[in-house]
Amino acid sequence: MEPKGWTVRFRGYLPVDDRLEDRLLRVTREIDKLPASAFEIDEEAGVITVDYTQVRDLLETSRQVIRVIRVGDRLVIKPPWEDYEPAPHDVVVEIDPGTSFGSGLHQSTRLCLQALERHARPRMSVVDFGTGSGILAIAAARLGASLVIAVDADMEAVHVARDNVRRNGLEGVMEVHQADNLTFVRSPVDLVLANITAETIIRHSESLAGVTKPGRLLIASGMTNMNCGEAKDSLCGAGFDVFDTLCEGPWVALVATRR
């Protein structure tokens, strides 16, 4: 707790590498949610200073709008602070997103969950690239996957995802790694999940194909109807055949088979 009357601020620095654009996009998306008094931007120095006390208040407010939601016919996403009595056929995924992406409220997440419910099969092996809170990876495990490898470049997201894995009692099925690529995945899997951005999908199309078994599936989202065409072309060029497209508002998810 900060001393009374103090303002607590922190500064973060982003490395200049091939993920800088994605990181800046994530930062600006979050800043857009803050009141103007919560941050200062020094464009000349390239520094954004954020008032953590207001960020904390925003997070507490955000928790109040996260609720139990049903996605598809069976999947139910619930936060730990909400009670829910499941029906016999329900598959319940309990998620506290913390500061990570993936509460189930965003359209791209719901699209992936719908596609996952449609295409998941028992004993599948799964990779979730850009796992965030772990919501998609945990849903895959709940739907019967025998091995789920969840990956995120953000260490905070890794901590959140690991907490959610423990919360759902899936330590024996799931592993969560910090990485910004898939080179450490030693064997191709049956299903790859990638709810990231169109730019990241394009950049990693070859890697996504490399970790997908021939004849098996990719579910990719995080793109809109403005940029999904380019992402689709990149995936097809890497060895995928897109056979299903799901849309909600401007958001798009693609389901593809590895040739």
C-alpha positions, 0 to 999 in steps of 0.5 A: 500500500502506498503512503497516504497522499503519495502518487506511485508511478513506474516506468517500463522500457521496451526492447527495440526488436522485431516485436516492438510494434506488437508491444507498442500496440498492446501498450496503446490499447491499454492506455486508451482505457485510462483517463488522461490524468493517468499517464504522460507521454514524452514523445521526444524521449520515447517514454510513457509514464503511468500512474499505477494508482489509477491503473489499479483502480481500472483493474478493479473496475474491470473485474466487476464487468467480467462475468460468467459467459457461455460460448457455444453449446458446452463451454462456460467461462467463469471468473473465480469470484462468480458462482455457477452451477454447471449443467451435466454437459457443461465444460467449465473454464475458470479464469482470472485474467489479471492484467493479461488478455483473455477473459472471454469477453473479447470477440476474437477470444469467443470466436476461437472458443467456438471454433475450438469447441467445434474441432477439439477431439479427445487426446489431441496435442495442442500449442497455444501461441500467445496464450495470455491468461491461458483461456484457450489452452485451458479450454482445449485441456478441458475439452480432452486434449492430452498435452497443451503447450501454452506460450507467451512472450510476456512473463506476467502473462506466463505467471497469470496463465500458470496460476489459471492452470493450477486453478483448473487442476490441469498441471498434469496436462499443461505446460506454460513457457515464456517465448516469442517463437515456437522453435522449442516445440520439438514435435508437431501437434494436432492443433495450434491456437493463435489468437494474436494479431494479423501482423504476428500471424503473418510474421510467424506463418512458417513457424505455425505451419512447422508445429502443425502435423500434416492434415491437422488444424490451426485456429487463428484470430486477432485479425479484423476484416480489414487485414484478415485477407493478408493473414490468410494469404500468408497462411496459405503460402506457408502450407495451410488451407483455410476451410472455415471463417468465423466472424463477430463484428469486425473480428475474424477467426480462420480455421485451416488444415495443414497440407 
